[in-house]
Structure formats: C-alpha cells, structure tokens
Amino acid sequence: MDTSFGQAMQRQEFKIFVKSAVHSTSKSERTATHDIRIRTCIATRQQRSDKQLLRIVAGEGTPTKLIPDPHRRLPGRGCWITPSLEAVEQAEKRKAFSRALRVSAAVDTGPVRKYLATLQDLTKNEERDRTLMSTR
C-alpha cells in the first residue's frame, strides 16, 4: 500500500471519528459548554465568568473616556473589571485601564464610577425592601 494513500485513509478515518464524536453529544450539552466565557479582571487579576464582571469600553470619539458596557454590546476594545469602586481605584493605581485599552493618555473613569454608584444604590434599596417585606 502506498504511504500517501495510507495516510489519506488515516486522515479520512480520523475525520469520520471526530464527526461522529461531535454529533454524538446533544445540542444542549454542546451549547452549555459555550455559555461560560472566562475573563480576567484588570484590577484583581481574578478569572471569573463574564457575567460576574463589568465590561468597560474606550469611547469612540474620545478614547480617554471610559464607558461601562453592562450588556457587552458596544463596539471597540474593551476590558473587564470586578463591578466595585474598590476595583476601579485599584485599576487606576496600576494604570490597568490605559494598558488594557491601549490608550496612552490618562483615562476618565467618571462614567464608570457613576454607573457603579447607581448600581450599589439600587442593590441597597433592594436589600432594604426585602427586609421591610420580611418584617411584615
């Protein structure tokens, strides 16, 4: 048997094996593994699911202005951070925003801080409402 023919046969058998292995798992099993996307926080360097982190994007017109992207839909270069003011402060100290977003100038974290403050206020209000409901 010709070696190139034998190698071709082995490749064909491998393709059939891989194809059958892929199709042997159910669609729900395949999509379940694709839903979890692991990202690294630029401040704490902890790896978490992208649903546990906040995506931040450099503004299109002004790249030094940072824009929170909670729905993860805005175009452009983004970075991921733990959604807390402490993490934003830590990232500013380390100059992690500039490095991750490839911006050479100082960045404006005002919109991100405002978003996180609003988020924390909403969380506090929800907790207060839950305690009021439980005491009734």
Residue, then its C-alpha position, 0 to 999 in steps of 0.5 A: m500500500d502506498t504511504s500517501f494513500g495510507q495516510a489519506m485513509q488515516r486522515q479520512e478515518f480520523k475525520i469520520f471519528v471526530k464527526s461522529a464524536v461531535h454529533s454524538t453529544s446533544k445540542s444542549e450539552r454542546t451549547a452549555t459548554h459555550d455559555i461560560r466565557i472566562r475573563t480576567c479582571i484588570a484590577t484583581r487579576q481574578q478569572r471569573s465568568d463574564k457575567q460576574l464582571l463589568r465590561i468597560v469600553a474606550g469611547e469612540g470619539t474620545p478614547t480617554k473616556l471610559i464607558p461601562d458596557p453592562h450588556r457587552r454590546l458596544p463596539g471597540r476594545g474593551c476590558w473587564i473589571t470586578p463591578s466595585l469602586e474598590a476595583v476601579e481605584q485599584a485599576e487606576k493605581r496600576k494604570a490597568f485601564s490605559r494598558a488594557l485599552r491601549v490608550s496612552a493618555a490618562v483615562d476618565t473613569g467618571p462614567v464608570r464610577k457613576y454607573l457603579a454608584t447607581l448600581q450599589d444604590l439600587t442593590k441597597n434599596e433592594e436589600r432594604d425592601r426585602t427586609l421591610m417585606s420580611t418584617r411584615 
